[in-house]
Amino acid sequence: MTSFDIIDTQIHVWEPDSAARPWDAAFAASRASFIKFGDAITIERALGAMDAVGVRRAYVTSFHLYHDISYALEAAERYPDRFAVVPHIELTEAEPKKLFAEYLSRPSIVALRISLMGKGDENIRKLHAGQFNPLLDAVASTGLPLMILASGNLSAIGWITERYPALQVIVDHLGMIQGPNRTPPEDRFSGIEDLLALARFPTVAVKATGVPTLSRQSYPYLDIWTGLRRVIDAFGAERVMWGSDFTRTRPLHTYADAINYLKYSDRLSESERRCLLSTTAEKLLGWSRCVP
């Protein structure tokens, strides 16, 4: 038993396709979709899975299966002590200020998320050309942390941080390309130097999400520790937070294994374990905001 509440910084929830809450057909059929990996992870199933492995709270990340975030919000509204929400924001969002005004009225929304992956290097070119500045300006004005998926293009996060030095940025997925949706490089920690270079920015933190997917071994995934230890040492455990992403990674390992490799590891001090599994997320993301 731990003496602190374990917090999972990334899960997804969804229902079976229905007329009441239809899926986006293109996403459901895409290579990136993980809904094909098994039964839908409904709110109730997510709670059951969390209870089974000792996770007290989880941040629900919205994703492209739906055209709105209503189901993620429903999780937090029904179980406010168990779920908070991180909406995924499209880079092409036409009215970010209007959208974020709505989000700021929801106390369960505690962070935002964007992805710079996909479309080759087109998104990176657009970023450097300033085409995403209106979106990023609006994000920065909210005061909410921004999670960024930029695996393979981590220098883009440095570019953003230099222009928005007050913005709390969180690097998704350890900054690494992960399976099962994408094929990791031969060197599973390729690009780690780019990640470590971001440690110089005090407002950059890291989500150690789905890290067992980088292992070539079975549980307890001892081969990931050389890379993971370097990240913890560079950023400090107070800037690294654990996420299972078990709803995506379940073809590769169980939810229990996704947490136990940290929970029972002798590679962490007790204070580091507490940071990764609980207090870093509490400090940097919070739980429920006060809304005027």
Phi, psi and omega in degrees: 000139175266160180263015181217160177284125177280132184240126178262119187273001174202114165222169173234153174227145177200159179254165170301151179303135182205163177294327181290323178220081186286148175282156167282116188298321182294316179293319181300331181265355189281162176298327184284344185290133178255004182291344180282355187280357180159195181297155178302141174266087178288171177305316182293320179293323177298316178299317179298318179295318179298314180300323184293331183250003175086024176269123183275319184224155180213145173266121180270119177266124176289158180211179195283002179294330180243158179268000174216181183250023187299323182287322175298317178297323179300321179301313182288327180289323180281328183227070186295340178271357182244332185229141164234171192235139174234099180288139172275130184253130176288137178298337182267010181307123187282327184231069185298324181297317178295316180298315184288332174299320176295316181296322181292344176279355181254109184296339182281347178273113188244353179199169177236164182216139172230161175235130174258006180276165179088164178058036180059230178260011184300316181295325179292319177298317179295322177301309182292335178278356178085009184290339179261005182301318178302320178294312182293324175301317181292320176301310183300327182290341181285333186080001180275148173298153179240118172273136183232124173265109183217034182305129183090349180222047187292340177298336178297328179291322175298320179300316180293316184294323178296329182270340179228070188294341179270351184282124174286115181250139179233120182281121181282149169058033179061011181072011184252152174281126188236154169277176002274350184284327180239154181269115179295155176291169179305315173272103187299335179254027175300130183096001183295331179296324177295323177292313182298329179296336180284347181296341179291342178271117183294342181264011176253128175237176186228135169264117175275073187258132176063025186299324178301341178294343180274353184277148172258006183242169174276174178309136013264026170058050186296336184285352179273351191285332177300313179290313183296321180296323178297322179293314180297319180292325182286315185270336191084142183299337180287357175237019177233132181230145183274142169219139181278315190056034188298335180290339176263324190267002187300339173292341187257330179197166182277164175299319180301315180295329181295336178254326188290337178295337174264318186300325184245017183277142174269007178274355181240144168284166180295324179291322177294319179299316179298318179299308184298320187267353185207293197286332177298315179296317179300319183287314188272331182254329185072193180230293180232123183279153170279128180247125181302000000 
